[in-house]
C-alpha cells in the first residue's frame, strides 16, 4: 500500500521558519521525482519545490531563496525547509511522488502564517 505521510505543519508568525517532512512508502523511492505542492484558500494547487532522482531541484519563483527541498533515499523521506515565511505562504502543503506518469499524494498538512 502506497503511503505518503506528511508532518511538520502548524502556525507560525511572519518571518519564522517551519520544516515539513514526508515519509514515502514506495519501492524504488530513489527513482521518483518528489516534492511539495500547496493549495491556498480559493486557489489552485501549485508546485512549490521538487527534486529529481538525480538531485536536481526546481522551485516556484515565489519561494526561491527562502525554501529548500531535500531528500534522503536511505530513509525514503523528502523535506521542505521554509524560512522567512510570509502570510501568502498560508496553504495546505501536499507531498508528491511522481514516476513515469504515476502520481502519489499525501493527505496534506496545514501551514498558517500570521502577520
N, C-alpha and C positions, 0 to 999 in steps of 0.2 A: 504494500500500500504506500503510495506516494504521499509524503507529508512535508510541508514547509511550515515551520513554526517560528514565528517572529517573537521578539521580546525587546524591551528597552524603551518603549514609547512612554509618554507622560506629558506633564505640564511643566513648562519652563518659561522664564522671563526672556524677553528680547535681549539678544546679546549672549545668551547662555549656550550650553552645549548639551547634546544627547548622543548616545551611541545605540544604534539599532543592531540587533543580531538576528540571524536566521539559521536554523539548523535544517538541513535538507536531506531527506531520506530517499536518495536516488542512487541507483547503481551508476557507476562511471561518472560520478559528480564532476570530476575534473574536466570532463569533456563539454560540460554545459557552459553556456553563457549565462551568468547570473547577475542579478542586480535588484534595483529598487524602483518602484513606481509609486506615485501618490495621486490621491484624488481629494481635492479640496471641496468645500461646500459649493454646490452648484457648478462644479467644473468637471471636465472630462479627466479620465485617468491619464497621467503623463509620465514619461520616463524621467527619473531623477538621475540615476547613475547605473552603469553596468560595467562588468568586467568579463572579458572573454577567457576561454581556456588557456590562451597564451599570455594572459595578464594585461592585455590592452584595455584601457578604460575610456569611457566617454561619459560626459556629464551634460545635463541641461545647462544652458547659459546662465540661468538664474541662480545656480548653486556653485558654479566654478569658483575655486579659490576658497570655498567655505566647507564643502562636503568632500569626504574621501571614502571611496568604496574599496573594500579589500576582501580577499577570500583565503580560506585555509583548507586546502584539498585533503589534508590529513584528518581534519575534523568535520568535513562536509558543512562548512559554515561560510556565510557571507555576511559582512558587516558594513554599516554605514556610519561613519563618524561625522556628526553635524555640528559645526561651530558657527559662531556669530549668527545665531538663529534670528529670524525675523517673523513678525506676525503672519506675513504671507506664506510662510512655510507650514502653517497650520493645515493639516490634512490627515487622512488615513494613509499610512505607508504600507505597501504590499511588497513582499519578497517574490521574486520571479526567477524561474529557471527555464531556459529555452534551448532546445537542440533539434535541429532538422525539422522545424515547424511545430514540434510538440511543446506546448507551453504549460507550465505548472505554477500555481499561485498559492501563497499563504493566505491566511484569513484576515490579515491586516492588523495594524497596530496604530492607535491614535497618537498623534503628536499635536500638541496645542501650545502655541507660543503667545504669551500675553505681552501687551505693550506697556 
